């Protein structure tokens, strides 16, 4: 009665192996990026109307490209170049955050919050890139 037959033949891996840790990190970076996206979308409402078609549109494009690279890297077998492209997009996001503060589109509190989130995503991405370099 207490015995249940498993019908899926997928091997059950140890979650503490490198593959399990890598998989969890990828899920974390995707969730952190989605959280940043939600915060930025609420933040962009407060930008001047004259900048929404130019500056905010470019900011959104870079953010979506970054998210695309993260999702693509999750699905690819060879991830190194895709992760490097994601790292470049992350630097562009940092640049746009700095410009937003310098042009006084956001206040210091919002700037620091976005910077902290970008740094956290950068640490996760850096660890992922490092793990891929060690594999090759």
KEKE-3310 file (N, C-alpha, C; in steps of 0.2 Angstrom, whole numbers, plus 5000, padded with zeros to 4 digits):
npx = (5004:5010:5019:5024:5024:5036:5033:5040:5056:5066:5082:5086:5094:5107:5104:5114:5125:5136:5129:5116:5117:5121:5109:5100:5105:5103:5090:5087:5094:5086:5074:5077:5080:5067:5061:5068:5064:5050:5051:5058:5049:5038:5046:5049:5037:5038:5047:5051:5039:5044:5055:5051:5049:5061:5073:5068:5063:5075:5081:5072:5073:5087:5085:5076:5084:5094:5087:5083:5096:5099:5089:5091:5104:5101:5095:5104:5118:5132:5137:5145:5148:5136:5133:5143:5139:5127:5133:5138:5126:5122:5131:5127:5115:5118:5125:5114:5106:5115:5115:5101:5101:5110:5104:5094:5082:5078:5078:5090:5088:5080:5090:5100:5094:5091:5104:5109:5102:5106:5119:5118:5113:5123:5133:5128:5128:5141:5146:5140:5146:5159:5158:5156:5167:5176:5171:5175)
npy = (4994:5006:5008:5016:5016:5023:5032:5040:5039:5047:5051:5054:5067:5072:5087:5094:5093:5100:5102:5104:5115:5124:5125:5129:5142:5148:5149:5158:5169:5172:5175:5186:5195:5197:5203:5215:5220:5222:5232:5242:5245:5251:5262:5269:5276:5288:5295:5310:5315:5318:5310:5297:5291:5290:5288:5280:5270:5264:5260:5250:5241:5237:5230:5220:5213:5208:5200:5191:5185:5178:5169:5162:5157:5148:5138:5134:5123:5126:5139:5150:5162:5167:5171:5180:5190:5193:5199:5210:5217:5219:5228:5239:5241:5246:5258:5265:5266:5274:5286:5289:5294:5304:5313:5317:5309:5300:5298:5298:5287:5278:5276:5269:5258:5251:5250:5241:5230:5227:5224:5213:5204:5204:5198:5185:5182:5183:5172:5162:5163:5160:5147:5141:5143:5135:5122:5121)
npz = (5000:5004:4994:4980:4962:4952:4937:4928:4920:4923:4929:4946:4952:4963:4972:4977:4969:4956:4945:4950:4958:4949:4941:4950:4952:4940:4939:4949:4945:4934:4940:4948:4938:4933:4943:4944:4932:4934:4944:4937:4927:4935:4939:4927:4924:4930:4924:4913:4901:4888:4887:4887:4874:4869:4878:4888:4880:4874:4885:4889:4878:4880:4892:4889:4879:4888:4896:4886:4883:4895:4896:4884:4886:4896:4889:4879:4875:4874:4882:4884:4875:4874:4887:4889:4881:4888:4899:4894:4890:4903:4908:4900:4905:4918:4915:4909:4921:4928:4920:4921:4934:4934:4925:4933:4932:4941:4959:4973:4981:4974:4964:4971:4975:4963:4958:4967:4965:4952:4954:4962:4952:4943:4951:4952:4938:4935:4943:4936:4923:4927:4931:4919:4912:4920:4916:4903)
capx = (5000:5014:5024:5021:5028:5037:5033:5045:5062:5072:5087:5085:5100:5108:5103:5120:5130:5137:5123:5110:5118:5121:5102:5096:5108:5100:5083:5088:5095:5080:5069:5080:5079:5060:5059:5071:5060:5044:5053:5060:5043:5035:5050:5049:5031:5039:5051:5048:5036:5048:5060:5048:5049:5068:5078:5065:5062:5081:5082:5068:5076:5092:5083:5073:5090:5098:5083:5083:5102:5098:5084:5095:5109:5098:5093:5110:5123:5137:5134:5150:5147:5129:5134:5147:5134:5123:5137:5139:5120:5121:5135:5123:5110:5121:5126:5108:5104:5119:5112:5095:5102:5114:5099:5089:5075:5077:5081:5096:5085:5079:5096:5104:5090:5092:5111:5110:5099:5110:5125:5117:5112:5130:5137:5125:5130:5149:5147:5138:5152:5165:5157:5156:5175:5179:5169:5178)
capy = (5000:5012:5008:5019:5015:5029:5030:5043:5036:5052:5050:5059:5069:5075:5094:5098:5092:5106:5103:5106:5122:5128:5125:5134:5149:5151:5151:5164:5175:5174:5178:5193:5200:5198:5207:5221:5222:5225:5238:5247:5247:5256:5268:5273:5280:5294:5299:5315:5312:5319:5305:5290:5288:5289:5286:5274:5264:5261:5256:5244:5237:5233:5226:5214:5209:5205:5194:5186:5181:5174:5163:5158:5153:5142:5133:5131:5118:5130:5145:5155:5168:5170:5174:5186:5195:5195:5203:5217:5220:5221:5235:5244:5243:5250:5264:5268:5268:5280:5292:5291:5298:5310:5318:5318:5306:5296:5301:5294:5281:5273:5274:5264:5251:5248:5248:5235:5224:5226:5221:5206:5200:5204:5193:5178:5181:5181:5165:5157:5163:5157:5139:5139:5143:5129:5116:5120)
capz = (5000:5004:4989:4973:4957:4948:4930:4924:4921:4923:4934:4951:4954:4969:4971:4979:4964:4953:4940:4953:4960:4943:4939:4954:4951:4933:4941:4954:4941:4930:4945:4950:4932:4932:4949:4942:4927:4937:4948:4932:4924:4939:4939:4921:4924:4933:4919:4909:4895:4883:4887:4886:4868:4867:4883:4891:4875:4873:4892:4889:4873:4883:4897:4886:4877:4893:4898:4881:4883:4900:4894:4878:4889:4900:4884:4875:4878:4874:4884:4885:4871:4876:4894:4888:4878:4893:4903:4890:4891:4910:4909:4897:4910:4923:4912:4909:4928:4930:4916:4924:4940:4932:4922:4938:4931:4947:4965:4975:4984:4968:4960:4975:4975:4956:4958:4972:4961:4946:4957:4963:4946:4941:4955:4949:4931:4936:4945:4930:4918:4930:4931:4912:4910:4923:4913:4896)
cpx = (5004:5019:5021:5026:5029:5037:5037:5052:5068:5076:5086:5092:5101:5108:5110:5126:5131:5132:5117:5111:5118:5113:5099:5099:5104:5093:5083:5089:5089:5074:5071:5079:5072:5058:5062:5066:5053:5046:5054:5053:5039:5039:5049:5042:5033:5044:5048:5045:5040:5054:5058:5049:5057:5072:5075:5064:5069:5083:5078:5071:5082:5090:5080:5079:5093:5094:5083:5090:5102:5094:5088:5100:5107:5097:5099:5114:5129:5135:5139:5149:5141:5130:5138:5143:5129:5127:5138:5132:5119:5125:5131:5118:5112:5123:5119:5105:5108:5116:5106:5096:5105:5109:5093:5082:5073:5080:5087:5094:5084:5085:5100:5100:5091:5099:5112:5107:5103:5117:5124:5116:5119:5134:5134:5128:5138:5150:5145:5144:5158:5164:5158:5163:5178:5177:5173:5186)
cpy = (5006:5013:5011:5018:5022:5028:5034:5040:5041:5051:5056:5061:5072:5083:5097:5097:5099:5107:5106:5113:5126:5130:5130:5141:5152:5153:5157:5170:5177:5177:5185:5198:5202:5203:5214:5224:5226:5232:5244:5250:5252:5263:5272:5277:5287:5298:5304:5312:5313:5313:5298:5287:5287:5285:5279:5268:5261:5257:5250:5239:5233:5228:5219:5210:5205:5199:5189:5182:5177:5168:5159:5154:5147:5136:5130:5127:5122:5137:5151:5162:5171:5174:5180:5192:5198:5200:5210:5221:5223:5228:5240:5246:5247:5257:5268:5270:5274:5286:5294:5296:5304:5315:5319:5315:5302:5299:5296:5287:5276:5271:5269:5258:5248:5246:5242:5229:5222:5222:5214:5201:5199:5198:5186:5177:5179:5174:5160:5157:5159:5149:5137:5138:5137:5123:5115:5120)
cpz = (5000:4998:4982:4968:4953:4940:4925:4925:4921:4929:4940:4953:4961:4969:4974:4974:4960:4948:4944:4956:4954:4940:4943:4953:4945:4935:4945:4949:4936:4934:4947:4944:4932:4937:4947:4937:4929:4941:4943:4929:4928:4939:4933:4920:4926:4929:4915:4903:4889:4882:4886:4880:4866:4872:4886:4886:4874:4879:4892:4884:4876:4888:4894:4882:4882:4895:4893:4881:4889:4899:4888:4881:4893:4895:4880:4879:4879:4876:4885:4881:4873:4883:4894:4885:4883:4898:4900:4891:4898:4911:4906:4902:4916:4921:4911:4916:4930:4927:4919:4930:4939:4929:4926:4936:4937:4953:4967:4978:4979:4964:4964:4975:4968:4955:4962:4968:4955:4948:4959:4957:4943:4944:4952:4942:4931:4938:4940:4925:4921:4930:4924:4910:4913:4919:4906:4897)
residu = (UNK:UNK:UNK:UNK:UNK:UNK:UNK:UNK:UNK:UNK:UNK:UNK:UNK:UNK:UNK:UNK:UNK:UNK:UNK:UNK:UNK:UNK:UNK:UNK:UNK:UNK:UNK:UNK:UNK:UNK:UNK:UNK:UNK:UNK:UNK:UNK:UNK:UNK:UNK:UNK:UNK:UNK:UNK:UNK:UNK:UNK:UNK:UNK:UNK:UNK:UNK:UNK:UNK:UNK:UNK:UNK:UNK:UNK:UNK:UNK:UNK:UNK:UNK:UNK:UNK:UNK:UNK:UNK:UNK:UNK:UNK:UNK:UNK:UNK:UNK:UNK:UNK:UNK:UNK:UNK:UNK:UNK:UNK:UNK:UNK:UNK:UNK:UNK:UNK:UNK:UNK:UNK:UNK:UNK:UNK:UNK:UNK:UNK:UNK:UNK:UNK:UNK:UNK:UNK:UNK:UNK:UNK:UNK:UNK:UNK:UNK:UNK:UNK:UNK:UNK:UNK:UNK:UNK:UNK:UNK:UNK:UNK:UNK:UNK:UNK:UNK:UNK:UNK:UNK:UNK:UNK:UNK:UNK:UNK:UNK:UNK)
# end
